[in-house]
Amino acid sequence: MFRIHKLDGYRKILNTWLHNVLSTSTMEESLSKSEVITVYEQLVKLFEATWLVSQRIETKV
């Protein structure tokens, strides 16, 4: 996963995604802003946890 982008790269992608999704011109009516924010926050936590795991694996090798 982190061979494609480092953690900061994913953060930038997710921030762009969040900005686009919350824009009134691209927001689908089926999603509320709170749902999008919740998913975003969980994805950020997932990426951070995955990054920590990958760093621990690298230091053991």
Backbone hydrogen bonds, N-H to C=O, Kabsch-Sander energy under -0.5 kcal/mol:
donor,donor_aa,acceptor,acceptor_aa,energy
4,I,1,M,-0.8
5,H,1,M,-1.0
10,Y,6,K,-1.9
11,R,7,L,-2.3
12,K,8,D,-2.3
13,I,9,G,-2.2
14,L,10,Y,-2.9
15,N,11,R,-2.6
16,T,12,K,-2.2
17,W,13,I,-2.6
18,L,14,L,-2.9
19,H,15,N,-2.4
20,N,16,T,-2.6
21,V,17,W,-2.7
22,L,18,L,-2.3
23,S,19,H,-0.7
26,T,23,S,-0.9
27,M,23,S,-1.3
31,L,28,E,-1.4
36,V,32,S,-1.9
37,I,33,K,-2.6
38,T,34,S,-2.2
39,V,35,E,-2.3
40,Y,36,V,-2.6
41,E,37,I,-2.8
42,Q,38,T,-2.2
43,L,39,V,-2.5
44,V,40,Y,-2.4
45,K,41,E,-2.1
46,L,42,Q,-2.4
47,F,43,L,-2.6
48,E,44,V,-2.4
49,A,45,K,-2.5
50,T,46,L,-2.5
51,W,47,F,-2.4
52,L,48,E,-2.2
53,V,49,A,-2.2
54,S,50,T,-2.5
55,Q,51,W,-2.3
56,R,52,L,-2.1
57,I,53,V,-2.1
58,E,54,S,-2.1
59,T,55,Q,-1.9
60,K,56,R,-1.3
61,V,57,I,-1.1
